Amino acid sequence: MSETEILKQYYEIYDEEGRLLSKHGQVEFITTQKYMHTCVNAVGASHHTLDILRK
């Protein structure tokens, strides 16, 4: 079984949305978004890419 298939199976049974809605999950989500935007800006991504990431 490939790594992708293993991850898909794991997240099919795991409540990822519920985890991210907790207080700790919100901190993780906001921190991840901050780093994603920093990295995307560092490589000079287009405004369109940034709009997609904001959704």
C-alpha positions in Angstrom: 0.0 0.0 0.0 1.4 3.4 -0.9 1.9 6.2 1.6 -0.8 8.2 -0.1 -3.3 5.4 0.4 -2.3 5.0 4.0 -2.9 8.7 4.6 -6.2 8.6 2.8 -7.4 5.7 5.0 -6.3 7.4 8.1 -8.0 10.7 7.4 -11.2 8.9 6.3 -11.7 7.8 9.9 -10.1 10.8 11.7 -12.1 13.9 12.5 -9.6 16.4 11.3 -12.2 19.2 11.1 -13.2 18.7 14.7 -9.6 18.7 15.7 -9.0 22.0 14.0 -12.1 23.6 15.5 -10.7 23.1 19.1 -8.7 26.0 20.6 -5.4 24.2 20.1 -6.5 23.4 16.5 -7.2 27.0 15.8 -3.7 28.0 17.0 -2.3 25.3 14.7 -4.4 26.4 11.8 -3.5 30.1 12.1 0.2 29.3 12.6 0.2 27.0 9.5 -1.5 29.7 7.4 1.1 32.2 8.5 4.0 30.0 7.5 2.3 29.0 4.2 1.8 32.6 3.2 5.4 33.4 4.2 6.8 30.6 2.0 4.5 31.4 -0.9 5.5 35.0 -0.8 9.2 34.0 -0.6 9.0 32.1 -3.9 7.1 34.9 -5.6 3.7 33.2 -6.1 1.0 35.1 -8.0 -1.8 36.9 -6.4 -4.2 34.3 -7.8 -2.3 31.6 -5.8 -2.6 33.6 -2.7 -6.3 34.1 -3.2 -6.7 30.3 -3.5 -4.8 29.7 -0.3 -7.0 32.2 1.6 -10.1 30.2 0.9 
